[in-house]
Amino acid sequence: MASKKTLALICLLASGAAHAEIYRCVIDGLTTFRDRPCPPGEPQSTSPTTKAPIDGCFSLEIPGWESGRSTALMRIAGSAGHYTMTEVTKPGQGSPPLPMRRATSGELRDATRLLEFEVSDAMVVVVPASTPNQPALPIGLYKGRDAYRDIKYFFFGFIANGPAKPVACP
């Protein structure tokens, strides 16, 4: 009997760790909750848990060719699985938004090993698998805790790699 209780407890705990979008649909006048999008033409909304796990603006220092170091400001935003990262250092002059996705559990494990701090979440740039010269770690923003259990952000990119700091968005 104890094994059934243990199994039930494990199932209950595991269900809370799963992350999936939940769609609220109105079908034939009844509100239903589904794990896939609503049928065409039916009203739909997604659960509030679909917001980007790392959301907002982040400041990071980048090396300059002749000017020493400069600061870049990146914004990560989105919902319902459609996330982007935009440089907002110079409004109107930044690069186009890059599509992002939530890091997989394997990527979080690799990041923890490579970055040498406990990485709990990350938003990484969507890159086609056929792209040559893939880095060891996907490009993106990583969040975790350092040895003192303080929250830490780290940006891994093409040119700039280093600590990132959450800041107010302009």
PAKOLTOR-839745 format. One record per residue (C-alpha): residue in three letters; x, y, z. Coordinates in nm, 4 decimals. Each point is the difference from the previous one (the first is absolute). Example, Ala and Ser with C-alpha at 12.3 -4.5 7.8 and 13.67 -1.06 7.14 Angstrom:
2
<rec><rest>ALA</rest><px>1.2300</px><py>-0.4500</py><pz>0.7800</pz></rec>
<rec><rest>SER</rest><px>0.1370</px><py>0.3440</py><pz>-0.0660</pz></rec>
//
This chain:
170
<rec><rest>MET</rest><px>0.0000</px><py>0.0000</py><pz>0.0000</pz></rec>
<rec><rest>ALA</rest><px>0.2877</px><py>0.2362</py><pz>0.0767</pz></rec>
<rec><rest>SER</rest><px>0.1327</px><py>-0.0365</py><pz>-0.3558</pz></rec>
<rec><rest>LYS</rest><px>-0.3328</px><py>0.1206</py><pz>-0.1449</pz></rec>
<rec><rest>LYS</rest><px>0.0120</px><py>0.3083</py><pz>0.2228</pz></rec>
<rec><rest>THR</rest><px>0.3610</px><py>0.0632</py><pz>-0.0985</pz></rec>
<rec><rest>LEU</rest><px>-0.0840</px><py>-0.0356</py><pz>-0.3697</pz></rec>
<rec><rest>ALA</rest><px>-0.2977</px><py>0.2353</py><pz>0.0373</pz></rec>
<rec><rest>LEU</rest><px>0.2209</px><py>0.2573</py><pz>0.1748</pz></rec>
<rec><rest>ILE</rest><px>0.2665</px><py>-0.0225</py><pz>-0.2720</pz></rec>
<rec><rest>CYS</rest><px>-0.2634</px><py>0.0438</py><pz>-0.2716</pz></rec>
<rec><rest>LEU</rest><px>-0.1460</px><py>0.2991</py><pz>0.1809</pz></rec>
<rec><rest>LEU</rest><px>0.3395</px><py>0.1672</py><pz>0.0411</pz></rec>
<rec><rest>ALA</rest><px>0.1059</px><py>-0.0748</py><pz>-0.3581</pz></rec>
<rec><rest>SER</rest><px>-0.3186</px><py>0.1510</py><pz>-0.1401</pz></rec>
<rec><rest>GLY</rest><px>0.0835</px><py>0.3333</py><pz>0.1616</pz></rec>
<rec><rest>ALA</rest><px>0.3453</px><py>0.0056</py><pz>-0.1608</pz></rec>
<rec><rest>ALA</rest><px>-0.1309</px><py>-0.0454</py><pz>-0.3537</pz></rec>
<rec><rest>HIS</rest><px>-0.0250</px><py>0.3159</py><pz>-0.2085</pz></rec>
<rec><rest>ALA</rest><px>-0.2575</px><py>0.0048</py><pz>-0.2753</pz></rec>
<rec><rest>GLU</rest><px>-0.2210</px><py>0.2652</py><pz>-0.1450</pz></rec>
<rec><rest>ILE</rest><px>-0.3644</px><py>-0.0319</py><pz>0.0905</pz></rec>
<rec><rest>TYR</rest><px>-0.2570</px><py>0.1347</py><pz>-0.2447</pz></rec>
<rec><rest>ARG</rest><px>-0.3402</px><py>0.1142</py><pz>0.1189</pz></rec>
<rec><rest>CYS</rest><px>-0.2532</px><py>-0.0502</py><pz>-0.2786</pz></rec>
<rec><rest>VAL</rest><px>-0.3724</px><py>0.0575</py><pz>-0.0304</pz></rec>
<rec><rest>ILE</rest><px>-0.1387</px><py>-0.2906</py><pz>-0.2028</pz></rec>
<rec><rest>ASP</rest><px>-0.3762</px><py>-0.0278</py><pz>-0.0566</pz></rec>
<rec><rest>GLY</rest><px>-0.0526</px><py>0.2579</py><pz>0.2743</pz></rec>
<rec><rest>LEU</rest><px>0.2016</px><py>-0.1963</py><pz>0.2587</pz></rec>
<rec><rest>THR</rest><px>0.3345</px><py>0.1116</py><pz>0.1399</pz></rec>
<rec><rest>THR</rest><px>0.2609</px><py>-0.2745</py><pz>-0.0298</pz></rec>
<rec><rest>PHE</rest><px>0.3707</px><py>-0.0199</py><pz>0.0784</pz></rec>
<rec><rest>ARG</rest><px>0.2285</px><py>-0.1729</py><pz>-0.2491</pz></rec>
<rec><rest>ASP</rest><px>0.3695</px><py>-0.0699</py><pz>-0.0560</pz></rec>
<rec><rest>ARG</rest><px>-0.0214</px><py>0.1054</py><pz>-0.3666</pz></rec>
<rec><rest>PRO</rest><px>-0.1422</px><py>0.3058</py><pz>-0.1804</pz></rec>
<rec><rest>CYS</rest><px>-0.3746</px><py>0.0438</py><pz>-0.0327</pz></rec>
<rec><rest>PRO</rest><px>-0.1772</px><py>-0.1055</py><pz>-0.3217</pz></rec>
<rec><rest>PRO</rest><px>-0.0022</px><py>0.2723</py><pz>-0.2697</pz></rec>
<rec><rest>GLY</rest><px>-0.2550</px><py>0.2716</py><pz>0.0653</pz></rec>
<rec><rest>GLU</rest><px>-0.0358</px><py>-0.0760</py><pz>0.3718</pz></rec>
<rec><rest>PRO</rest><px>0.0975</px><py>0.2611</py><pz>0.2627</pz></rec>
<rec><rest>GLN</rest><px>0.3328</px><py>-0.0839</py><pz>0.1621</pz></rec>
<rec><rest>SER</rest><px>0.2240</px><py>0.1210</py><pz>0.2795</pz></rec>
<rec><rest>THR</rest><px>0.3092</px><py>-0.1577</py><pz>0.1506</pz></rec>
<rec><rest>SER</rest><px>0.0950</px><py>-0.0467</py><pz>0.3616</pz></rec>
<rec><rest>PRO</rest><px>0.2002</px><py>0.2767</py><pz>0.1672</pz></rec>
<rec><rest>THR</rest><px>0.2908</px><py>-0.2466</py><pz>0.0439</pz></rec>
<rec><rest>THR</rest><px>0.0936</px><py>0.0476</py><pz>-0.3665</pz></rec>
<rec><rest>LYS</rest><px>0.1820</px><py>0.3285</py><pz>0.0662</pz></rec>
<rec><rest>ALA</rest><px>0.3741</px><py>-0.0088</py><pz>-0.0683</pz></rec>
<rec><rest>PRO</rest><px>0.1762</px><py>-0.1476</py><pz>0.3061</pz></rec>
<rec><rest>ILE</rest><px>0.2583</px><py>0.2777</py><pz>-0.0238</pz></rec>
<rec><rest>ASP</rest><px>-0.1852</px><py>0.3156</py><pz>-0.0971</pz></rec>
<rec><rest>GLY</rest><px>0.1031</px><py>0.3651</py><pz>-0.0136</pz></rec>
<rec><rest>CYS</rest><px>0.3093</px><py>0.2057</py><pz>-0.0761</pz></rec>
<rec><rest>PHE</rest><px>0.3579</px><py>-0.0952</py><pz>0.0824</pz></rec>
<rec><rest>SER</rest><px>0.3184</px><py>0.2030</py><pz>-0.0116</pz></rec>
<rec><rest>LEU</rest><px>0.3300</px><py>-0.1593</py><pz>-0.1001</pz></rec>
<rec><rest>GLU</rest><px>0.3486</px><py>0.1278</py><pz>-0.0723</pz></rec>
<rec><rest>ILE</rest><px>0.1426</px><py>-0.0703</py><pz>-0.3430</pz></rec>
<rec><rest>PRO</rest><px>0.3548</px><py>0.0526</py><pz>-0.1235</pz></rec>
<rec><rest>GLY</rest><px>0.0592</px><py>0.2846</py><pz>-0.2444</pz></rec>
<rec><rest>TRP</rest><px>0.2585</px><py>-0.0055</py><pz>-0.2764</pz></rec>
<rec><rest>GLU</rest><px>0.1530</px><py>0.3380</py><pz>0.0708</pz></rec>
<rec><rest>SER</rest><px>-0.2217</px><py>0.1451</py><pz>0.2682</pz></rec>
<rec><rest>GLY</rest><px>0.0574</px><py>-0.2509</py><pz>0.2767</pz></rec>
<rec><rest>ARG</rest><px>-0.3161</px><py>-0.1392</py><pz>0.1554</pz></rec>
<rec><rest>SER</rest><px>-0.3548</px><py>0.1094</py><pz>-0.0687</pz></rec>
<rec><rest>THR</rest><px>-0.3381</px><py>-0.1005</py><pz>0.1372</pz></rec>
<rec><rest>ALA</rest><px>-0.2723</px><py>-0.1751</py><pz>-0.1953</pz></rec>
<rec><rest>LEU</rest><px>-0.3636</px><py>-0.0173</py><pz>0.1056</pz></rec>
<rec><rest>MET</rest><px>-0.1945</px><py>-0.3089</py><pz>-0.1005</pz></rec>
<rec><rest>ARG</rest><px>-0.3760</px><py>-0.0564</py><pz>0.0367</pz></rec>
<rec><rest>ILE</rest><px>-0.1506</px><py>-0.3478</py><pz>0.0221</pz></rec>
<rec><rest>ALA</rest><px>-0.3765</px><py>-0.0186</py><pz>-0.0308</pz></rec>
<rec><rest>GLY</rest><px>-0.2791</px><py>-0.2152</py><pz>-0.1275</pz></rec>
<rec><rest>SER</rest><px>-0.2703</px><py>-0.2459</py><pz>0.0906</pz></rec>
<rec><rest>ALA</rest><px>-0.1682</px><py>-0.3173</py><pz>-0.1214</pz></rec>
<rec><rest>GLY</rest><px>0.3282</px><py>-0.1440</py><pz>-0.1259</pz></rec>
<rec><rest>HIS</rest><px>0.0895</px><py>0.2994</py><pz>-0.2206</pz></rec>
<rec><rest>TYR</rest><px>0.2948</px><py>0.1733</py><pz>0.1631</pz></rec>
<rec><rest>THR</rest><px>0.2458</px><py>0.2538</py><pz>-0.1378</pz></rec>
<rec><rest>MET</rest><px>0.3180</px><py>0.1775</py><pz>0.1011</pz></rec>
<rec><rest>THR</rest><px>0.0561</px><py>0.3540</py><pz>-0.1243</pz></rec>
<rec><rest>GLU</rest><px>0.2912</px><py>0.2356</py><pz>0.0529</pz></rec>
<rec><rest>VAL</rest><px>-0.1465</px><py>0.3259</py><pz>0.1284</pz></rec>
<rec><rest>THR</rest><px>0.3272</px><py>0.1856</py><pz>0.0636</pz></rec>
<rec><rest>LYS</rest><px>-0.0759</px><py>0.2489</py><pz>-0.2757</pz></rec>
<rec><rest>PRO</rest><px>-0.3748</px><py>0.0167</py><pz>-0.0718</pz></rec>
<rec><rest>GLY</rest><px>-0.0687</px><py>-0.0399</py><pz>-0.3697</pz></rec>
<rec><rest>GLN</rest><px>0.3601</px><py>-0.1042</py><pz>-0.0725</pz></rec>
<rec><rest>GLY</rest><px>0.0130</px><py>-0.3409</py><pz>0.1641</pz></rec>
<rec><rest>SER</rest><px>0.0053</px><py>-0.3321</py><pz>-0.1773</pz></rec>
<rec><rest>PRO</rest><px>-0.3260</px><py>-0.1722</py><pz>-0.0949</pz></rec>
<rec><rest>PRO</rest><px>-0.1587</px><py>-0.2186</py><pz>0.2703</pz></rec>
<rec><rest>LEU</rest><px>0.1472</px><py>-0.3480</py><pz>0.0274</pz></rec>
<rec><rest>PRO</rest><px>-0.2410</px><py>-0.2893</py><pz>0.0610</pz></rec>
<rec><rest>MET</rest><px>0.0614</px><py>-0.1747</py><pz>0.3313</pz></rec>
<rec><rest>ARG</rest><px>-0.1160</px><py>-0.3099</py><pz>0.1796</pz></rec>
<rec><rest>ARG</rest><px>0.0211</px><py>-0.1385</py><pz>0.3492</pz></rec>
<rec><rest>ALA</rest><px>0.3144</px><py>-0.2106</py><pz>0.0565</pz></rec>
<rec><rest>THR</rest><px>-0.0402</px><py>-0.3752</py><pz>0.0285</pz></rec>
<rec><rest>SER</rest><px>0.0912</px><py>-0.1869</py><pz>0.3178</pz></rec>
<rec><rest>GLY</rest><px>0.3108</px><py>-0.1379</py><pz>-0.1759</pz></rec>
<rec><rest>GLU</rest><px>0.1102</px><py>0.3517</py><pz>-0.0952</pz></rec>
<rec><rest>LEU</rest><px>-0.0502</px><py>0.1138</py><pz>0.3610</pz></rec>
<rec><rest>ARG</rest><px>0.2193</px><py>-0.2888</py><pz>0.1213</pz></rec>
<rec><rest>ASP</rest><px>0.2697</px><py>0.0890</py><pz>-0.2564</pz></rec>
<rec><rest>ALA</rest><px>-0.0195</px><py>0.3678</py><pz>0.0991</pz></rec>
<rec><rest>THR</rest><px>0.0397</px><py>-0.0879</py><pz>0.3690</pz></rec>
<rec><rest>ARG</rest><px>0.3131</px><py>-0.1989</py><pz>-0.0838</pz></rec>
<rec><rest>LEU</rest><px>0.1514</px><py>0.2592</py><pz>-0.2376</pz></rec>
<rec><rest>LEU</rest><px>-0.0934</px><py>0.3183</py><pz>0.1888</pz></rec>
<rec><rest>GLU</rest><px>0.0867</px><py>-0.1452</py><pz>0.3408</pz></rec>
<rec><rest>PHE</rest><px>-0.3147</px><py>0.1173</py><pz>0.1779</pz></rec>
<rec><rest>GLU</rest><px>-0.3372</px><py>-0.1676</py><pz>0.0475</pz></rec>
<rec><rest>VAL</rest><px>-0.2049</px><py>0.0996</py><pz>-0.3078</pz></rec>
<rec><rest>SER</rest><px>-0.3747</px><py>-0.0320</py><pz>0.0563</pz></rec>
<rec><rest>ASP</rest><px>-0.1441</px><py>0.1648</py><pz>-0.3116</pz></rec>
<rec><rest>ALA</rest><px>0.1050</px><py>0.1508</py><pz>-0.3291</pz></rec>
<rec><rest>MET</rest><px>-0.1340</px><py>0.1608</py><pz>-0.3130</pz></rec>
<rec><rest>VAL</rest><px>0.2081</px><py>-0.0970</py><pz>-0.3034</pz></rec>
<rec><rest>VAL</rest><px>0.0033</px><py>0.1134</py><pz>-0.3620</pz></rec>
<rec><rest>VAL</rest><px>-0.1738</px><py>-0.2291</py><pz>-0.2487</pz></rec>
<rec><rest>VAL</rest><px>0.2659</px><py>-0.1141</py><pz>-0.2482</pz></rec>
<rec><rest>PRO</rest><px>-0.0659</px><py>-0.2523</py><pz>-0.2788</pz></rec>
<rec><rest>ALA</rest><px>0.1719</px><py>-0.3334</py><pz>0.0694</pz></rec>
<rec><rest>SER</rest><px>0.1735</px><py>0.0201</py><pz>-0.3414</pz></rec>
<rec><rest>THR</rest><px>0.1889</px><py>0.3160</py><pz>0.1024</pz></rec>
<rec><rest>PRO</rest><px>0.3769</px><py>-0.0731</py><pz>-0.0007</pz></rec>
<rec><rest>ASN</rest><px>0.2317</px><py>0.0792</py><pz>0.2922</pz></rec>
<rec><rest>GLN</rest><px>-0.2573</px><py>-0.0358</py><pz>0.2759</pz></rec>
<rec><rest>PRO</rest><px>0.1433</px><py>0.1168</py><pz>0.3332</pz></rec>
<rec><rest>ALA</rest><px>0.0313</px><py>-0.2412</py><pz>0.2932</pz></rec>
<rec><rest>LEU</rest><px>-0.2746</px><py>0.1943</py><pz>0.1756</pz></rec>
<rec><rest>PRO</rest><px>-0.3030</px><py>0.1542</py><pz>-0.1769</pz></rec>
<rec><rest>ILE</rest><px>0.0104</px><py>0.3783</py><pz>-0.0268</pz></rec>
<rec><rest>GLY</rest><px>-0.2281</px><py>0.1628</py><pz>0.2535</pz></rec>
<rec><rest>LEU</rest><px>-0.0580</px><py>0.1188</py><pz>0.3531</pz></rec>
<rec><rest>TYR</rest><px>0.0474</px><py>-0.2428</py><pz>0.2893</pz></rec>
<rec><rest>LYS</rest><px>-0.1388</px><py>0.0372</py><pz>0.3515</pz></rec>
<rec><rest>GLY</rest><px>0.1055</px><py>-0.1867</py><pz>0.3104</pz></rec>
<rec><rest>ARG</rest><px>0.1559</px><py>0.0275</py><pz>0.3428</pz></rec>
<rec><rest>ASP</rest><px>0.3611</px><py>0.0408</py><pz>0.0999</pz></rec>
<rec><rest>ALA</rest><px>0.1771</px><py>-0.1747</py><pz>0.2887</pz></rec>
<rec><rest>TYR</rest><px>-0.1544</px><py>0.2522</py><pz>0.2433</pz></rec>
<rec><rest>ARG</rest><px>-0.3505</px><py>-0.0769</py><pz>-0.1391</pz></rec>
<rec><rest>ASP</rest><px>-0.0282</px><py>0.3491</py><pz>-0.1499</pz></rec>
<rec><rest>ILE</rest><px>-0.1822</px><py>0.0296</py><pz>-0.3336</pz></rec>
<rec><rest>LYS</rest><px>0.2431</px><py>0.0303</py><pz>-0.2884</pz></rec>
<rec><rest>TYR</rest><px>-0.0523</px><py>0.0749</py><pz>-0.3707</pz></rec>
<rec><rest>PHE</rest><px>0.2529</px><py>-0.0809</py><pz>-0.2705</pz></rec>
<rec><rest>PHE</rest><px>-0.0193</px><py>0.0944</py><pz>-0.3673</pz></rec>
<rec><rest>PHE</rest><px>0.1720</px><py>-0.2305</py><pz>-0.2482</pz></rec>
<rec><rest>GLY</rest><px>0.0202</px><py>0.1514</py><pz>-0.3478</pz></rec>
<rec><rest>PHE</rest><px>0.1952</px><py>0.0311</py><pz>-0.3230</pz></rec>
<rec><rest>ILE</rest><px>0.2183</px><py>0.2884</py><pz>0.1163</pz></rec>
<rec><rest>ALA</rest><px>-0.0907</px><py>0.0647</py><pz>0.3625</pz></rec>
<rec><rest>ASN</rest><px>0.0090</px><py>-0.2551</py><pz>0.2798</pz></rec>
<rec><rest>GLY</rest><px>-0.0394</px><py>0.1012</py><pz>0.3566</pz></rec>
<rec><rest>PRO</rest><px>-0.2180</px><py>0.1001</py><pz>0.2917</pz></rec>
<rec><rest>ALA</rest><px>-0.3304</px><py>0.1692</py><pz>-0.0796</pz></rec>
<rec><rest>LYS</rest><px>-0.1992</px><py>0.2204</py><pz>0.2330</pz></rec>
<rec><rest>PRO</rest><px>-0.3798</px><py>0.0473</py><pz>-0.0012</pz></rec>
<rec><rest>VAL</rest><px>-0.0883</px><py>0.3666</py><pz>-0.0598</pz></rec>
<rec><rest>ALA</rest><px>-0.3117</px><py>0.2043</py><pz>-0.0666</pz></rec>
<rec><rest>CYS</rest><px>-0.1082</px><py>-0.0061</py><pz>-0.3633</pz></rec>
<rec><rest>PRO</rest><px>-0.0013</px><py>0.3363</py><pz>-0.1802</pz></rec>
//
